[in-house]
Amino acid sequence: MTNMTNKYMTTKQVANELEVSVATVCRWVRDGILPAKRFGKRIIKIPCVEVEKLLDQDQRTAVN
């Protein structure tokens, strides 16, 4: 995973990492699927740990 030295990733970084659209990442945040923190009114940051969890979950699902 890229940028793992940072604690947080932007919605665009997460979208690129998970190969989905930014709108999908925002929807996941809104629906509570992907926990995130808001910095101000418009800035959304997703903890790298949460992205790792999604990737791990996806890999386990793909194996089964």
C-alpha positions as a Markdown table, in Angstrom:
| # | Residue | x | y | z |
|---|---|---|---|---|
| 1 | Met | 0.0 | 0.0 | 0.0 |
| 2 | Thr | 1.3 | 3.4 | -0.8 |
| 3 | Asn | 1.9 | 6.2 | 1.8 |
| 4 | Met | 1.7 | 4.0 | 4.8 |
| 5 | Thr | 4.0 | 6.4 | 6.7 |
| 6 | Asn | 1.1 | 8.8 | 6.9 |
| 7 | Lys | -1.7 | 8.3 | 9.4 |
| 8 | Tyr | -4.4 | 9.4 | 7.0 |
| 9 | Met | -5.2 | 9.2 | 3.3 |
| 10 | Thr | -7.4 | 11.5 | 1.3 |
| 11 | Thr | -10.5 | 10.2 | -0.5 |
| 12 | Lys | -8.6 | 10.4 | -3.8 |
| 13 | Gln | -5.7 | 8.3 | -2.4 |
| 14 | Val | -8.1 | 5.7 | -1.0 |
| 15 | Ala | -10.1 | 5.6 | -4.3 |
| 16 | Asn | -6.8 | 5.0 | -6.2 |
| 17 | Glu | -5.7 | 2.3 | -3.8 |
| 18 | Leu | -9.0 | 0.4 | -3.9 |
| 19 | Glu | -9.6 | 1.0 | -7.6 |
| 20 | Val | -13.0 | 2.7 | -7.0 |
| 21 | Ser | -14.3 | 6.2 | -7.6 |
| 22 | Val | -13.9 | 9.1 | -5.2 |
| 23 | Ala | -17.7 | 9.2 | -5.1 |
| 24 | Thr | -17.8 | 5.5 | -3.9 |
| 25 | Val | -15.3 | 6.3 | -1.1 |
| 26 | Cys | -17.4 | 9.3 | 0.0 |
| 27 | Arg | -20.5 | 7.1 | 0.0 |
| 28 | Trp | -18.8 | 4.5 | 2.1 |
| 29 | Val | -17.8 | 7.2 | 4.6 |
| 30 | Arg | -21.4 | 8.6 | 4.6 |
| 31 | Asp | -22.9 | 5.1 | 5.1 |
| 32 | Gly | -20.4 | 4.2 | 7.9 |
| 33 | Ile | -18.7 | 1.4 | 5.9 |
| 34 | Leu | -15.4 | 3.3 | 6.0 |
| 35 | Pro | -14.6 | 5.3 | 9.2 |
| 36 | Ala | -13.2 | 8.7 | 8.6 |
| 37 | Lys | -12.3 | 12.0 | 10.3 |
| 38 | Arg | -13.4 | 15.4 | 9.1 |
| 39 | Phe | -10.9 | 18.3 | 9.3 |
| 40 | Gly | -13.0 | 21.4 | 8.8 |
| 41 | Lys | -16.1 | 21.4 | 6.7 |
| 42 | Arg | -14.9 | 19.8 | 3.4 |
| 43 | Ile | -11.7 | 17.8 | 4.2 |
| 44 | Ile | -12.2 | 14.1 | 4.8 |
| 45 | Lys | -9.3 | 11.9 | 5.8 |
| 46 | Ile | -9.5 | 8.1 | 6.2 |
| 47 | Pro | -7.1 | 6.3 | 8.6 |
| 48 | Cys | -4.7 | 4.0 | 6.8 |
| 49 | Val | -5.5 | 1.3 | 9.2 |
| 50 | Glu | -9.2 | 1.3 | 8.0 |
| 51 | Val | -8.1 | 1.0 | 4.4 |
| 52 | Glu | -5.9 | -1.9 | 5.3 |
| 53 | Lys | -8.8 | -3.6 | 6.9 |
| 54 | Leu | -10.9 | -3.2 | 3.8 |
| 55 | Leu | -8.1 | -4.6 | 1.6 |
| 56 | Asp | -7.6 | -7.6 | 4.0 |
| 57 | Gln | -11.4 | -8.3 | 4.0 |
| 58 | Asp | -11.5 | -8.1 | 0.2 |
| 59 | Gln | -8.6 | -10.5 | -0.1 |
| 60 | Arg | -10.2 | -13.0 | 2.3 |
| 61 | Thr | -13.5 | -12.8 | 0.3 |
| 62 | Ala | -11.7 | -13.3 | -3.0 |
| 63 | Val | -10.1 | -16.5 | -1.6 |
| 64 | Asn | -13.3 | -18.0 | -0.5 |
